[in-house]
Structure formats: structure tokens, C-alpha cells
Amino acid sequence: MRPSTLARVMIAGPAGKIETDINDPGGTRRGIALIAHPNALQGGTKDNKVVTTLAKTFFALGYITIRPNFRGVGASEGEHDEGRGETEDLLAVAAHAKRQFGELPLVLAGFSFGSFVQTRVAKRLAAQRMVLVGPAVNRFAAEAVPPDTLVIHGEHDDVVPLAAVLDWARPQNLPVIVVPGGEHFFHGRLNLLSQIVTRHFRP
């Protein structure tokens, strides 16, 4: 992403201001990618490397990318709320994006805890295209998702076991792309993660 495309804004949310990075490619925008970060209690922020990899990938595909810090993270106001308040935060950011950029297609993307929150957001916004990376389905009660949702998981994830994700996906007949040798943070496999997303969303 080109630095000149970055805008850091403070969006009004239900618990106060939400610190948000927006990268706008300009021109003919394909849509908006709203990207949610991992659990703040384990150090998750909008600058997590999986989150920024997703943002760079969607930006290269022509999407406006939006990365908020959940409540209590960075300059965002409020306190961690185990996914309930964080859902409201993302809904507020999505509404802001709609006001600023109009009725563009919305992609909901999340990593770990952020994936869980996005399953809740999707229920409130009706079916949206989704990307869930390392979804924390063993720690939080993730909702069912649209059938074309892209789910990516590491074979050797020691935070969210692959078996737990398959147990969540199986009743939905939802395919899961498994990255061989990958662990939760996709060390050494971020380029592969980007390639998978690009193939799925390429025009």
C-alpha cells in the first residue's frame, strides 16, 4: 500500500472514538474490506501482521481497506467486551464507510478473535462476502456464515486446533483451506495466505 493512500481517522462508536486506518486505492474501487484484528487481551491490534497482510492483499485487488482498533486498543476508547461491544464497533465503522464511500460491496475479514466478531457482524448486515483466518471457534461461539465464505487455517495451529474448525465447518458444509505446516500466526506463510485470498477474490 502506498503511504499517501493512508488516512488515520477517529470514528464515533458506542464506547467512544474508534481509531481506524483507511487505505483508499481511488479510481474504480471494487469494494470495501473491513478487517478485524485478534484478541486485544493477547496483544491483538490493527497492525497485526496477518491483518496487515489481508489489508495489503485487498488493496492490491482494488478494495478500500479499513482496519479499526477495537475498544481499549491503541487510541480507541472503551474497554474489551468479549466480542459484544466489538461487534457494535465494527457496525459503527461499516456505517461510517457507507456514508463516506457509498454503496460499495462489503467484504468482512477477520483473524482469530476478529473472525469470531465478523461472524456476528455478518448476521446483522445480512450475507456479506467473508474471509476468516484462523477463526477462534474453540474459544468463542462463532455464528454460521454464508456458504461462499473463505476459511483459511494452519495445519499445526496450536491456538485453535484444526479439528475444532472442521467441527464448526462440517454442519455448514463449509470448505476449509488448510495451509500445510502453518501455525496460528502463519509465520513464513504470509505470502501464501495472500495468494489464497487473491485467487478467491480476483476479478
C-alpha positions in Angstrom: 0.0 0.0 0.0 1.3 3.4 -0.8 1.8 5.6 2.3 0.0 8.5 0.6 -3.2 6.5 0.5 -3.4 6.1 4.3 -5.8 8.1 6.4 -5.9 7.5 10.2 -9.3 8.7 11.4 -11.3 8.6 14.7 -14.8 7.2 14.1 -17.6 7.8 16.6 -18.5 4.4 18.2 -20.8 3.3 21.0 -18.0 3.3 23.6 -16.2 6.4 22.2 -13.8 7.1 19.4 -12.5 4.2 17.3 -9.0 4.6 15.9 -9.1 3.4 12.3 -6.7 3.2 9.3 -8.3 3.6 5.9 -6.3 2.9 2.7 -8.2 4.1 -0.5 -6.8 3.0 -3.9 -9.0 5.6 -5.6 -10.1 5.1 -9.2 -12.6 2.4 -9.8 -13.0 0.8 -6.3 -14.1 -2.8 -6.2 -15.5 -2.6 -2.7 -14.6 -2.2 0.9 -12.7 -4.7 3.0 -13.4 -4.3 6.7 -10.7 -6.2 8.6 -10.8 -7.2 12.3 -7.8 -8.0 14.5 -7.1 -10.7 17.1 -8.0 -10.6 20.8 -6.7 -7.4 22.5 -6.1 -9.4 25.7 -3.4 -11.3 23.8 -1.9 -8.2 22.2 -4.0 -8.0 19.1 -4.1 -4.7 17.2 -4.9 -3.4 13.7 -1.2 -3.7 13.0 -1.0 -7.4 13.5 0.9 -8.9 10.5 -1.9 -11.2 9.4 -4.3 -8.2 9.5 -1.9 -6.0 7.5 -1.3 -8.8 5.0 -5.0 -9.0 4.4 -5.2 -5.3 4.0 -2.3 -5.2 1.5 -3.9 -8.0 -0.5 -7.3 -6.4 -0.7 -5.8 -3.0 -1.5 -3.9 -4.6 -4.4 -7.2 -6.0 -5.6 -8.7 -2.6 -5.7 -10.6 -2.5 -2.4 -10.7 0.3 0.2 -9.2 -1.4 3.3 -10.4 -0.4 6.7 -8.6 -1.6 9.9 -10.0 -0.4 13.2 -8.6 -0.9 16.6 -11.2 -2.5 18.9 -12.3 -0.7 22.0 -9.5 -0.3 24.5 -6.7 -0.8 21.9 -4.3 1.9 20.8 -6.2 5.2 20.8 -9.7 3.6 20.7 -11.8 4.4 23.7 -13.7 1.9 25.9 -12.8 -1.5 27.3 -12.6 -5.0 25.9 -16.1 -6.6 25.8 -15.5 -10.2 24.8 -17.0 -9.6 21.3 -20.3 -8.0 22.2 -19.1 -4.4 22.1 -16.5 -5.2 19.4 -19.4 -6.2 17.1 -21.0 -2.8 17.7 -17.7 -1.1 17.0 -17.4 -2.8 13.6 -21.0 -2.0 12.7 -20.3 1.7 13.5 -17.2 1.6 11.3 -19.2 -0.1 8.5 -21.8 2.6 8.7 -19.1 5.3 8.5 -17.7 3.6 5.4 -21.1 3.5 3.8 -21.6 7.2 4.4 -18.1 8.1 3.1 -17.9 5.8 0.1 -21.4 4.9 -0.8 -23.0 1.5 -1.6 -19.9 -0.5 -2.4 -19.7 -4.2 -1.9 -18.5 -5.0 1.6 -16.1 -7.9 2.5 -15.8 -8.8 6.1 -12.4 -10.2 7.0 -11.0 -11.3 10.4 -8.2 -13.1 12.1 -8.7 -15.3 15.2 -10.9 -13.3 17.6 -11.6 -10.9 14.8 -13.1 -13.8 12.7 -15.5 -14.6 15.6 -16.6 -10.9 15.8 -17.1 -10.8 12.0 -19.5 -13.8 12.1 -21.6 -11.7 14.5 -21.4 -8.7 12.2 -22.4 -10.7 9.2 -25.7 -11.7 11.0 -26.5 -8.0 11.5 -25.6 -6.9 8.0 -27.1 -9.8 6.1 -25.0 -12.0 3.9 -21.7 -10.5 3.0 -18.6 -12.0 1.4 -16.2 -13.1 4.2 -12.6 -14.2 4.8 -11.9 -15.9 8.2 -8.3 -16.7 9.0 -7.6 -18.9 12.0 -11.1 -18.5 13.3 -11.2 -18.9 17.1 -14.2 -21.2 17.1 -12.8 -23.2 20.1 -12.9 -20.1 22.3 -15.9 -18.2 21.2 -19.3 -19.2 19.9 -18.9 -18.3 16.2 -22.1 -17.9 14.2 -22.8 -19.8 11.0 -21.6 -18.0 7.9 -22.5 -17.6 4.2 -21.7 -20.7 2.0 -19.1 -18.9 -0.1 -17.1 -17.8 3.0 -13.3 -18.3 2.6 -11.9 -20.1 5.7 -8.1 -20.4 5.9 -6.4 -22.4 8.7 -3.0 -23.6 9.6 -2.4 -27.3 9.8 -0.5 -27.1 13.0 -2.4 -24.2 14.7 -1.7 -24.7 18.4 -4.1 -21.9 19.5 -7.2 -23.0 17.5 -6.9 -26.8 16.6 -7.7 -27.6 13.1 -10.1 -30.3 14.3 -12.2 -27.6 16.1 -12.6 -25.6 12.9 -13.6 -28.7 11.0 -16.2 -29.5 13.6 -17.6 -26.0 13.3 -17.5 -26.1 9.5 -18.9 -29.6 9.0 -22.5 -28.9 9.8 -22.4 -26.0 7.4 -20.9 -28.0 4.6 -18.3 -25.2 4.6 -14.9 -25.9 2.9 -11.7 -25.1 4.8 -8.4 -24.3 3.1 -5.6 -25.8 5.2 -2.1 -24.4 4.9 0.3 -27.3 5.3 2.7 -26.7 8.1 1.0 -23.4 9.0 0.5 -22.3 12.6 -1.8 -19.7 14.1 0.2 -16.6 13.0 1.2 -18.0 9.6 4.9 -17.4 10.2 6.7 -17.8 6.9 3.5 -18.3 5.1 2.0 -14.8 4.8 2.7 -14.8 1.1 0.8 -18.0 0.6 -2.1 -16.5 2.7 -2.1 -13.5 0.3 -2.1 -15.7 -2.7 -5.1 -17.8 -1.5 -7.1 -14.6 -0.9 -6.1 -13.1 -4.2 -7.2 -16.3 -6.1 -10.5 -16.2 -4.3 -11.3 -12.5 -4.9 -9.5 -11.9 -8.3 -11.9 -10.2 -10.8 
